[in-house]
Amino acid sequence: MKAFGGGEKHFIYFAKALANKYGQADFFINQDVSVEEIEDRFSIDLCNVNIEVIKPKPTLFKGLDASLRTQKYDLFIHYASSSSHLITSLSSKSILFVTTPFQLEANGNAIFKRLKKRVRKYQYRSFHKVVVGSYFMKHHVDKSWGVDSCVIYPPVDIGAFDVGEKKNIILSAGRILKGKHDKKYSLLIEAFKKILAKNPGLDWEFHILGIVSADEESKQYYEDLITMAQGYPIFIHKNVPFKELAHAFSTGSIFWHGTGFGEDEIHYPDHFDSFALVVAEAMSSGCVPVVIGKGGPAEIVSNGKNGLLWNTLEELIDCTNTLIFNNDIREKLSRNAILRSKDFSIENFYKNSFSFINHFID
């Protein structure tokens, strides 16, 4: 959880909902993260959530140790963002909270792959219900796993985001890392350079608000982005606190999101954002979302109503130019973006969560 993201925020707010309902919730994590770090990153009060750090066991015993802990709970919820996170639940009531539509296949020879897939099927079937964060996820998880998952959208803390005096700023935010969850920042930088080249003297800036993962590849990617930005009004902000993120959203005019560009949605749905909470958060501050028309973001944004969708680099540039040079369109979409973000308010999240929990327990 060192690289905090939307999936972690979704699950933590779900834990908070349980604590509000039952008075206390135990929260186990396998990294040394303090309550204060989590509260600061997500602007949340965890006074009635008990957080316990579990030191990772050797691979052979890791799953067994976690499974044995589930026995004492009447209700156990497990967070999984990859197949390696799956465990067997021994609780009388258990929910598997899945944040990406990951595949159950394993690497290795054919015999090992078949055995591992059977184990993973047994593990997820030990849970009584699967919860996902979007209908994009539901489509892929249900089809791949043969389940009927429940959709509970992640929450946006509307009160934590203001609409300030808008400036000529394009924003993008999220983890800075390579691999299947690449936010395509290098592509976005190239797009902004092309916009500047076609419009000499354009008084706009591009800001990336990134969380840099601890691995060396991600650190190098961050340095590469810094190099790409040199000589241009492009700014890379590293590991910004929540308050600074919220302030940036309040003054930004346009929000770019490109995760999934160039990826295969059918065969690799886990290469796309399953919801993209950061898009809804930016919308709550009046940023006009210009996002890829696939995956979770396309579920949030209605093209031409509360934002714009794109699927090619040329479309991204055209959509952005439309907003830069037409204040009326930008202001209209901004107002509608704020209205749309309220569909994902914490109040709606708690209402939907409690409705699901009550139905599930009864």
CORFENZI-V937568 format. One record per residue. N is the residue number from 0. RES is the residue in one letter. PSI is psi in whole degrees, 0 to 359 (NA if undefined). Layout:
{{N & RES & PSI} {N & RES & PSI}}
//
This chain:
{{0 & M & 6} {1 & K & 322} {2 & A & 82} {3 & F & 136} {4 & G & 186} {5 & G & 324} {6 & G & 317} {7 & E & 320} {8 & K & 318} {9 & H & 312} {10 & F & 320} {11 & I & 320} {12 & Y & 328} {13 & F & 319} {14 & A & 321} {15 & K & 320} {16 & A & 318} {17 & L & 318} {18 & A & 321} {19 & N & 324} {20 & K & 318} {21 & Y & 358} {22 & G & 338} {23 & Q & 143} {24 & A & 134} {25 & D & 135} {26 & F & 114} {27 & F & 133} {28 & I & 155} {29 & N & 17} {30 & Q & 154} {31 & D & 82} {32 & V & 133} {33 & S & 159} {34 & V & 320} {35 & E & 321} {36 & E & 316} {37 & I & 316} {38 & E & 319} {39 & D & 320} {40 & R & 322} {41 & F & 3} {42 & S & 57} {43 & I & 146} {44 & D & 117} {45 & L & 35} {46 & C & 330} {47 & N & 22} {48 & V & 118} {49 & N & 115} {50 & I & 127} {51 & E & 129} {52 & V & 125} {53 & I & 117} {54 & K & 132} {55 & P & 135} {56 & K & 164} {57 & P & 150} {58 & T & 320} {59 & L & 328} {60 & F & 354} {61 & K & 309} {62 & G & 321} {63 & L & 316} {64 & D & 316} {65 & A & 319} {66 & S & 319} {67 & L & 329} {68 & R & 336} {69 & T & 342} {70 & Q & 326} {71 & K & 356} {72 & Y & 138} {73 & D & 330} {74 & L & 123} {75 & F & 130} {76 & I & 130} {77 & H & 134} {78 & Y & 129} {79 & A & 125} {80 & S & 1} {81 & S & 164} {82 & S & 334} {83 & S & 345} {84 & H & 352} {85 & L & 142} {86 & I & 174} {87 & T & 125} {88 & S & 135} {89 & L & 10} {90 & S & 154} {91 & S & 332} {92 & K & 125} {93 & S & 146} {94 & I & 132} {95 & L & 118} {96 & F & 104} {97 & V & 129} {98 & T & 348} {99 & T & 147} {100 & P & 63} {101 & F & 157} {102 & Q & 155} {103 & L & 352} {104 & E & 153} {105 & A & 161} {106 & N & 162} {107 & G & 189} {108 & N & 170} {109 & A & 319} {110 & I & 315} {111 & F & 319} {112 & K & 317} {113 & R & 318} {114 & L & 314} {115 & K & 321} {116 & K & 322} {117 & R & 318} {118 & V & 315} {119 & R & 323} {120 & K & 317} {121 & Y & 321} {122 & Q & 308} {123 & Y & 334} {124 & R & 350} {125 & S & 348} {126 & F & 145} {127 & H & 338} {128 & K & 145} {129 & V & 131} {130 & V & 134} {131 & V & 169} {132 & G & 7} {133 & S & 164} {134 & Y & 336} {135 & F & 314} {136 & M & 316} {137 & K & 316} {138 & H & 312} {139 & H & 319} {140 & V & 313} {141 & D & 317} {142 & K & 318} {143 & S & 323} {144 & W & 344} {145 & G & 40} {146 & V & 172} {147 & D & 86} {148 & S & 161} {149 & C & 135} {150 & V & 123} {151 & I & 110} {152 & Y & 146} {153 & P & 158} {154 & P & 145} {155 & V & 124} {156 & D & 84} {157 & I & 322} {158 & G & 343} {159 & A & 353} {160 & F & 130} {161 & D & 162} {162 & V & 106} {163 & G & 196} {164 & E & 115} {165 & K & 138} {166 & K & 171} {167 & N & 71} {168 & I & 131} {169 & I & 136} {170 & L & 155} {171 & S & 145} {172 & A & 152} {173 & G & 187} {174 & R & 140} {175 & I & 101} {176 & L & 154} {177 & K & 170} {178 & G & 202} {179 & K & 343} {180 & H & 23} {181 & D & 128} {182 & K & 3} {183 & K & 38} {184 & Y & 324} {185 & S & 321} {186 & L & 317} {187 & L & 323} {188 & I & 316} {189 & E & 322} {190 & A & 317} {191 & F & 321} {192 & K & 321} {193 & K & 321} {194 & I & 318} {195 & L & 320} {196 & A & 325} {197 & K & 346} {198 & N & 73} {199 & P & 136} {200 & G & 4} {201 & L & 128} {202 & D & 64} {203 & W & 154} {204 & E & 157} {205 & F & 123} {206 & H & 129} {207 & I & 123} {208 & L & 97} {209 & G & 148} {210 & I & 117} {211 & V & 122} {212 & S & 162} {213 & A & 343} {214 & D & 156} {215 & E & 325} {216 & E & 319} {217 & S & 321} {218 & K & 320} {219 & Q & 322} {220 & Y & 318} {221 & Y & 314} {222 & E & 324} {223 & D & 321} {224 & L & 320} {225 & I & 316} {226 & T & 318} {227 & M & 329} {228 & A & 345} {229 & Q & 133} {230 & G & 2} {231 & Y & 158} {232 & P & 58} {233 & I & 129} {234 & F & 130} {235 & I & 115} {236 & H & 126} {237 & K & 128} {238 & N & 54} {239 & V & 140} {240 & P & 163} {241 & F & 318} {242 & K & 322} {243 & E & 323} {244 & L & 314} {245 & A & 321} {246 & H & 318} {247 & A & 319} {248 & F & 324} {249 & S & 332} {250 & T & 345} {251 & G & 151} {252 & S & 324} {253 & I & 142} {254 & F & 123} {255 & W & 143} {256 & H & 126} {257 & G & 10} {258 & T & 128} {259 & G & 351} {260 & F & 130} {261 & G & 5} {262 & E & 163} {263 & D & 106} {264 & E & 330} {265 & I & 312} {266 & H & 335} {267 & Y & 63} {268 & P & 338} {269 & D & 357} {270 & H & 359} {271 & F & 157} {272 & D & 128} {273 & S & 337} {274 & F & 310} {275 & A & 67} {276 & L & 325} {277 & V & 331} {278 & V & 313} {279 & A & 325} {280 & E & 316} {281 & A & 321} {282 & M & 325} {283 & S & 340} {284 & S & 8} {285 & G & 8} {286 & C & 135} {287 & V & 119} {288 & P & 130} {289 & V & 96} {290 & V & 158} {291 & I & 141} {292 & G & 41} {293 & K & 162} {294 & G & 204} {295 & G & 318} {296 & P & 324} {297 & A & 345} {298 & E & 335} {299 & I & 317} {300 & V & 131} {301 & S & 116} {302 & N & 125} {303 & G & 352} {304 & K & 308} {305 & N & 19} {306 & G & 187} {307 & L & 144} {308 & L & 147} {309 & W & 156} {310 & N & 351} {311 & T & 163} {312 & L & 322} {313 & E & 320} {314 & E & 321} {315 & L & 314} {316 & I & 316} {317 & D & 315} {318 & C & 318} {319 & T & 318} {320 & N & 323} {321 & T & 317} {322 & L & 323} {323 & I & 320} {324 & F & 9} {325 & N & 94} {326 & N & 324} {327 & D & 314} {328 & I & 316} {329 & R & 317} {330 & E & 322} {331 & K & 313} {332 & L & 327} {333 & S & 314} {334 & R & 318} {335 & N & 330} {336 & A & 320} {337 & I & 316} {338 & L & 317} {339 & R & 322} {340 & S & 334} {341 & K & 341} {342 & D & 340} {343 & F & 25} {344 & S & 161} {345 & I & 323} {346 & E & 314} {347 & N & 323} {348 & F & 312} {349 & Y & 320} {350 & K & 314} {351 & N & 322} {352 & S & 313} {353 & F & 322} {354 & S & 316} {355 & F & 314} {356 & I & 316} {357 & N & 317} {358 & H & 320} {359 & F & 316} {360 & I & 320} {361 & D & NA}}
//
